[in-house]
Amino acid sequence: MNDYRALYRELRNYLAGQHVGSTRDEALVPEVVKALLCKADLDVRQGFNRSTATASDYRQAWGKVRARLPRLLQNEGPLAFEDAILEHIDALLHPVDLHSHDHDALGDLYEIFMGSLARGQQGQFFTPTNAVQLLVDLVQPQSGEVVLDPACGAGGFLAASARYVMQTGELTAPLAHLLWGIDKDSYLSRLAALRIAILTGAEANILCADSLSWRGADENASGGLEGFSRADVILTNPPFGSKIVALAPDVQQRFSLGHRWVQASGSGRYVKTQQLLRSVSPQVAFVERCIQLLKTGGRLGMVVPESLLSSSGYGYVVQFIRDRMDIQAVVGMPETLFKTSGSGGTHTKTCLLVAKKAPDEPGSTRIFMAEAHWCGNDSRGRRVGPDELPVIASRYRESASSRPTDHLSYEVDADHIVGNVLVPRYYDPEVSQLLESLRETHDLVRVDSLIESGVIEIRAGDEIGRESYGTGNIPFVRTSDISNWEIKLDPKHGVSEDVYSALASKQDVREGDILIVRDGTYLIGTCAYVTKYDERIVYQSHVLKLRVLKPDVLSPYLLLACFTSIPVKRQIAAKRFTQDIIDSLGSRIREIELPLPRDPVLRNQVIEKVSSAIQDRMEARELARQACIEVTGLGVTEAELMHKGRGVSGDSDRGAGLAGSGPDGFADR
């Protein structure tokens, strides 16, 4: 597949230095697209292998294009670029085939020019071309079908759908007339219309309107909305974010998911109440709107934040979907998918959801799932590493009996979905295969069974508030202070004796306890052993304390080894879900199966090795601590000096202010 991003990057830099009038990307993009409309016209009339065109050729072509697309271009003036710029554009972009069906040339353009224009505060981010193509490949729009994107942005899904239909089927109707796009942003909706016009040579139904209130920005848009019936296919990446006000109260009343849902006792199913929610996340409202706008038998392909498919707070939404749709596929995306640069884009973890509206038909008994680890770019948006998304598309097209079973393709029985959790990695077959390989030599014991039998207990820590940081020398242990079975010698923050005294009996930290990181990012699952020198600490709510109550049944040293073993780490990775900006293992730690060796000799060997390692590290760390004190004779910490001489540190900590533990020792997550 051709990649023209390097050419567009060169063009962007050229225009920034040469064009007089504007250097802002949002102003340059429409003018570049107008020039590309002319190039597309010249390529058709003179042949793709034509000689280089002059500025006069472009201005004549612009007149023809405006005549062919009167509704779209009726208010457009002449080409704004100078003659030299038009001729440079033609020479530079001469290799770009705007009519090719095997790539999205406009997608490359928008990625380069609009990557920096992603408006994170509005939940709008440029959907990478490979993710767009994967979702289209999974949904497979057909010739003659009405395709809708109710949050179309710059038209990526509509353009990819058009290319897919032109590649795979005989056109049974004018393609552009079957494409419908709606977006509240007039700038983006116009770019989408221009994009489809270049690709198909005709005007599509692209409207500036609000899909949720079903209200147009002007009379023409309102009329267009009234002319829409229902779609055969919906492909979309709606805005998402908890701070976005998606619905006015009068509009919210019309949505079932705009109401509060409660779980019925006994059945565990969610039941709608008449009470409106205080606010509705846009992704939740769009789920219901998409289902409404689909024909029976129609297909939905939607980008959703992972939290929508994993959080217990959204369990009623998943139930709503499953009651009305036949879920066919869920594909987890890497966190780097929406990163456009080091500071641009978002790390929000997303999934691709594919479903069919078939409420009166028996649903699929098996759901295709995959969890992509690589998407062709890193956390800084750089094009590096493999891209597994095309592999997933290829696997999906294969029969279930012929495709491999690994993280890129597996099936889950719909009846085996646990608690409305649809996150693919939760059902990772590679984890099950790893545990199964140990079954003959190990006892696989669930953590919850150890809790229920009184062998271990688990308690969560507490948040103390930023104002307590630096008030004393008693360590406040946070997730970053736990590493390699140890609590750091010098934690970042210390607290006062008063803070410690208020929490000491509740936290009750003792030698032999194990601290494990529950919330955060890459640190989840990291463990530390509490030594006799670590008992006077306070640990935060993102950390769990595990205590062995029956050491004759289970040694804390063996428990520590198990929690840092590969099989348990793989389980933790599968059970950690994204909760907005951080990941959380939550109470799913109870579901982990610990591989306890049956061979008593092996058990004792592991216990002796861990015990020896802990003792050696403990003594080495204490010697280092004493040396630091003896070299000056001062025993006060930097935290005490800051408190006495300079005041409390203002260092930020995103953990501050988050929920503490609930009655069972787990935070409400």
N, C-alpha and C positions, 0 to 999 in steps of 0.2 A: 504494500500500500504506500502510495506516495506521501511524503511529508514535506509540506511547503512552509513550515514554520520559519526556517532560516531565511527564506525570501521575504516573508512578511516582516520579520524582525529587521531586516536590512531596510525595507521600505519605511517602516515606522521611524527608524533613526534618520532616514533621509528627509522625510516630511517634517520631522521636528526641527530640522536645521534649515530647510529651504522654503517651506510654505509660509506665506505672509497672510496673517488673518487669524490663525489659531494653531497652537501646538498641542492642545489637549486631546487625548485619545477619543473622548466622547464626541468631540466635534469633527475629528478627522475620519472616524469610521464611516459615517454616512456618505461622505464624499468619496472615500475609497470604494465603497459599495456601488455608488453611482458609476464610477469609472469601470468597475468590473461588469456592470450591466452592459456598458458599451462594448467592452472586450468580448463578452459572451455573444453579443449581436454580430460583431465583426467576425468572430470565429465561425459562426453559423453561415454567414453570407459569403465569406471569402475563404473558408476552410481553416481548420485548426493550424495547418502548417503554412499559413499566409506569411508574407513578409511583414516587417515592423510597420505599424500604423503611425500616421502623423496626428497631431493635435486636431487638425481639421477633420480627419476621419472620425475621431472620437466625438467631436461636436455634432457632426452629421448623424452619427449613430445614436447620440442622445435624443435627437429629435424623433427618430424612428421608435426608440424604446418608449418614450413618453406617449407616442400615439398608440402603441400596442398595449400599454398599461395605464389607461387614462385615470381609473379610480385611485390607483396607488400613487401616481406621480402628478396628479392634476395641480397640486400646489407647489411643485418643485420648480425652482428657477434653473438657470443655465449651470453648467459645470463650473465649480468655483476654482478648481486648480488651474494654475498657469499652464501655458502650452508646454514649456520645458518639463513640467512635472508630469503631465499626461503622457508625454513621449517616454519619459523615464519609467513610468509605471508599466507601459506596454512592453518596453524592452526587458525590464526586470522580471515581470510576471508572464513573459511569453511562454514558458514551459507549463504553466498552470492550465490544466484542462478543466474548465468550470462545468462541463457537461458530462464528465466521467461519472460512472455509477459506482466505482469501487473506492471512492474516498470523498471526504467532505472538505473541499477547498475553503469554503467559507468558515467551516469550523476551525481550521487552522488560523485563519485571519482573526476570528473573534478571540481565540485563545491568546494570541499575542497582543492584540490591541486592548482586549477587555479583561485580561487576567487581573490587572491592577484596579479594575473598576468594580470588582465584586463588593457588594454592599452587605458586609456581615451583619450590621446592625438591623438590616431588614430581612435577614435570613436568606439572602439571595447569593448564591455562589455559582460560578460557571461550572457546568457539568462536563467533566472531561470526555473527550470524544470516544475513548475506548469504553467507558462506562455506558454512554449513550448507545453505542453499537451493540454492546452485550445485551442490554435490556430489549432493544429492537429485535435482536436475533432470538431471544427467548420468547417474545410475544408473537413474532412472525406475522405482521400485517399483510393482508392479501389484496390483490387487485379488486377494485369495486367497493372496498370497505371504507367507511367513514372513520377517520383517525382524528382524535381530539387531544390537545394538550391544554388543560385549563389553567396552567401557569407556565406559558410557553417561553417566557424570557426571550432570548434571541433566536428561538426556533430550532434548536438542536435536534430534538426528538422528531419534529415534523420533517426536517430535512433528511434525517437518517431513515425515517419511514418511507419517504418518497424514493430514496435511492434503493432501499430494499425491494420495494414493489417493482421499480423499473428493472432491477436485476433479475428478479425471480418469477415475474408473471406477465401475462398479456394484459395490457391496459384495456379495461372494459368501459371506462368512462374517463373524462378529462381529470387527470390526477389532482391538479391544484384545487379543483372544486370540492374534492373529498377531504381536504386538509383543513382543519379548524384549529385556530390557536387563540387563546385569550390571555391577556396580561394586563395588570393594572398600570404598568409603566408604559407610557406612550412612546418613550425612546426605544425601549426594547421591543415592543410590539411592532414598531415600524421596521426595525432591523430584521425581525422575523419575516415580515412581509417581503422585504427586499431579498432576503435570502432565498425564499421559496420561488420568487420571481426569476432569480438567476438560474436556479436549478431546473425549473419546469417551463420557464418562458411564459407563465400565466400568473394571474392573481389568485391567491388563496384567500380563505376566509379568516383573516387575522384581525382581531378586534381588541381595542383598548377598553377593557371592562373589568368588572369585579366578578369572578366566577362564584364567589360565595354568596354575595347578595344578589347576584344575577342582575346587575345594574351596569349599563354602559356609561362610558365617560362622555358620550354625546349621543344625539338622536340616531345617527347612523349606526353607532355601535349597538344601541338598544334594539334597533330594528334587526340587526344581524343576530343578536341573541334570540330574539323571538323566532327567527327563521330556523334555529337549530332544533333538531328533534332529539335523537339519541345516537350515541357512537357505537360502532362495532369494536373499536379499539381506543383505549386511553393510555397514553404514555406520558409520564410527567415526573418532574422533580419539584414539588411545591416548596415554598419557603417554610422553614421550620425554626422554632425558637420560642422559649417560654415567655419572653418579654414582649412578643409581638401581639398587639391587640388585633385579632383576626375578625371578630364579629361584633357588630352593634347589638344591643340587647334584643331589639325587635327581630333581627335576623337570626340571632342565636336561638330564639324560641322555636324556629322551624327545624332545627337540627336535633335529632335524638341524642347525638353525642354532645350536644350543648348542655345537656342535663346531667345531673348527678346520678350515678349508678351505685347501687349497693349490692353486696353479696348476700344472697338468701341463705339462711341457715339450713344445713342438711345437704342441699344440692350443690352449694358452692357457686352456682351460676349468678351472674350479675343481673339486676333488675333495674330498669329505668324508673326514676322518681320524677315528680313534677318540679323539683327544685332546679333552677338554673345554676350552672357552675359560675364561680366568680370570673373566670376567664377561660377561654378555650384556645389551646395551642393550634396554630394554623394547620399543622400536619394532621391533627385529629379531624378538623372540619373538612379538610380536603379528602380524607378517606371516605367520609360519608357522601360528599358531593360527587366524587368519582363513581361511587356505586350507583347513585341516583342517575347519573348521566349515561350509564352504560345500558345498552339493550340486553335483554335476557340472552345469555350465550356469549355476550361480549367479553373481551379480555382486557385486563388491567395490568400495566407494568408501571411500577411506582418506586421512586427512591424514597426511603423513609429512614429517619434516625434509628439506630439500633435500639435506643431506649424505648421506642414505641412498641417493639416486639419482645422486650425483655422485662420491663419494669412492672411490678405488681400494680403500680398506680395506673397503668394503661391496660390492665387485664381485661377491662370491659370493652376496650376498643378492639383487641384481638378477638374476643368472643363475638363482637358485632360483625367483624369481617368473616369469621368462620361460619356464622349463621347464614350469611348471604352469598358467600363466594366459595368456590372450589379452589383452594390454594394449590397451585401447581409447582411453584418453585420459590425458594428463598435463598439468596446468595449474599454472603457477608463480604463487605468491601474492606480493604486495608484503611487504617486511619490516615494514611498519606494521600488517599485518593483526591481529596479536595485541597491539597496544599499546592499553591501556585508559586510560592517563593518562601524564603525564610520567615517573613512576616505576613505575607498575604495568604488568603484562604483560611481554611479551618481544619482542625484535627478531628472534627466530629465523625464518629464511627457511624457508617450507614449500611443499609442492606437494600438489595433489590428484591421487591416483592412482585410475584406474578400470580394472577388469579383469574378465574373465569366466573362470570355471573351466571349461576345455574341453581337457583334456590329450590327448584322443583325436581331436580335430578340428583341421583346419588353421586356424592363427591368422590374424588380420587381417594383410593386407599393409601397411596404412597405419595410423598412430597419429595421432589428433587431438591437437594441442598448442596451447597458448596461454600467454602470459606477461603477466599483468595488471600494469600499472604503478600503478593507482589502485584503492583499495577503499573509498573514502568516508570515510576518516579519516586523520589525519596521525600523526606520530611521537609526539604527546602524547595520542593517543586522541580528539582533537576531530573532530567531524563536519564535515569540510571536503573540498572537492575532488570530482571525479567518482567514480562507482563503475562500473568496467568489468565486474564479475562478471555482472550480468544480460545484458550484451551477449555474453559468452562462452557463456552458456547458450543464448541465442537462436541464435548461430552454430552451435553443436553440433547443434541440431535441423535445420538446413538441410542440403541435399544438398551433397556436396563440390564439385560443379560450380557451384553458385550462390553459395557463401559467398566473401567476400573473402579474399585472402591477405595478412595482415599479422600483427602481434604478437598479435592477439586470435583468430586462427584460421588454422592451417596444418596440413598433414599431413606426416609423415615416414615414409618407407618403413621397415618393421621391419628389413629387411636392411641399412639404412644407419645403424643405431644404432652408435655408436663406443664401443668399450671398456666396454659396459654403462653408459654415461652416458645417463640419461633426463631430464636437466634440460632443459626446453623452450627456454630462451633460448640454449642451446648450438647449436640448430638454427634460430635466428631467420632467417626468410626475408628480412627487411628488410636484414640485413647482406649476404646473398648478392646481393640485388638491387643494393645500393650498389656492391659490388665489380664486379659484372657491367657496370655502367654505365661503368666505367673501363677495361674490358679493351681497347678499341680504341686508347686513348691512353697506357696505362701498362703496364709489365711488373709482373704480380702475382707477387712473389717471396716464397716462404715463408722464415721465419727459419731453420728447420732446414736448408734447402738452403744458406743462407749459412754456417751453422756447418760443415756437412759439407764444403763446398768451401774452407774455411779463410779466408773473407772476414771473418768476425767470430768472436768468442768471448764466452761469457757465464759469469760467476762470481757466486756468492752471497756475501754478507757473513757476519759472525760476531756472536754475542752475547758480551758481555764480563762480564755480571753487574752487578747494581745496586751492588755494593760498589765498583766502579771509577768510578762516576759522581762527577764533581767532584774527581777526584784530580789534574787537570792542565789545561792549556790547549789540548790537541790536540783538535779537534772530533770528537765521536762522532756521526756523521750518522745520524739516524733518519728514518722516513718523513715526519714533520711538519717536518723541516728541508729538504725539497725542494719547491721551488715556482717555477713560471714559468721553467724552464730553469736555475735557480740553486740553489746551496747557501746556506742562510741565513748572513748575516754573523756572527750570534751564535747558534750552535746551543745548545740547552738544556743539553747536558751536554758536559763536557770530560774527557779522560782523560790519564793520566800518560805520561811518556816510556817507561816500562817496558812499559806496555800497548801502546803504539804499536809499539815495537821488536819485541815478540813476534809482531805480526801484519803488520808492514810488508811483508815479503817475500812472504807468502802473498797479501795483498790487492793489493799492487803497483799502487797507484793512480797514474795518469799523466795529464798534460794530454791532452785529447782523448777521454778515457773518458766514457761516458754512464751515469749512475745512473738506474735506473727502479724505482719502487715496485712490489713484487710482492704484498705482503700488507697487509691492513688493512681499510679501508672505502672511503670516497669517494676516497681518494688513489691507489688502484691505477692504474698507468699514468702517473703524474706523473713527469716527467723533469728531470734537471739535467745541465748540461755541466760537466765538470771543467776548470777553468782552471789556469794555472801557480801560482796562489795557493792552490789547493785540494788539492795533492798530499799534504800531511801531514794525513791524516784517517784515521779508522777508520769503516767503514760497517757497519750492522747486517744481520742475516740476512734481514730483510724487504725488503732492497734488493738488486737485481741490478746488476752492473757489465757494461756492453756495451763491448767494445773492437773497433774496426775494425783488422784485421790487414793488409788490402790497400786502403789509401786510394786507390790508382789505379783500383780497381774500384768502390769505394763510399766517398764522402766521409762522415766522421762528422757533418758539418753536414747533409747530405741525410738521413742516418739519423735524426738528431734531429727534423728536420721531419716525416719520415714517421711516427715514433712519436707525434707530437702532432697528426697529421691526424685529421679526422673519421672516415674509414673505419677507421683502426686503433683509435681510441678505441671505436668501435662493436664491433669485434671483441673488444677487451679486456673490454668490458662483458658480452659473450656468453660469454666463456671464464673469467670469474671465478666461482668456486663458493664457497658458504658452507661453512666448516669450523668447526663449533661456533660460537664467538663472533666469529670474524673471517672475512673473505673472503680468497681466495687465487687468484692467477693461476697459481701453480705452474709446472710445466714446460710448460704449454699455451702459453707465450709462443712456443715453437717452431712452433706451428701458425699463427701470425699471418702473413697475406699483406701484404707491404709494397707500396704503389703507387708504383713508381719511374717517373717520367716518361720516355717514350721520346725526347722532343724534347731534344736536348743544350742548346739555348739556354735552355729552361725550367729544366733541371737546374742550369745555371750560375747563373741568376738566383736560384734558391732558395738555392744554396750561398752566394752572395755576400751575400744578405740575412741569412741566419742567422749567417754569420761576422761581419758588421758588427754585428748585434745583440749577439752574445756579447762582442765586443771592447769595445763601448761600455759594456755593463753591467759588465764586468770592471773597466774603468778607473774607472768611477763608484763601484763598490763599494769599490775599494782606496783611492780618495781619501777616502771616508767613513770607512774604517777608520783611516787615518792621522790624520784630523782628530780622531777620538775619542781617540787616544793623545796627540796634541800639545797638546790643550786642558789636560791636567793633567801631562803628562810621564810618566805611568804606563803601562806596557805590560802589566801583569799583568791577567788576566781575573777576573771575579767568581768563577769556579770555583776559581782559585788562592787567592783570599782566603778562600773558604769552607773550603777544605781546610786552610789554614794556621792560621786563627783560630777556626773554628766547627765543623769536622768535615765529613764527607761528607754531601751532601744525601740526604734520605730520600724524595725524590720518587718516586712510583710510575711504573712503565712496564710495561704489560702485555706488551710484547715480550720482557722479560727472562726468561731461562730456557727459551725456546722452542728447537726444534731448530735446529742450525746447518746448514751445507751438507753434502751428500753427496759421494761421490767424483766425480760429474760436475758439481759446482758447484751443484746444485739441492737444496733441502731436501726431505726425504722427505714429500711431501704429495700 
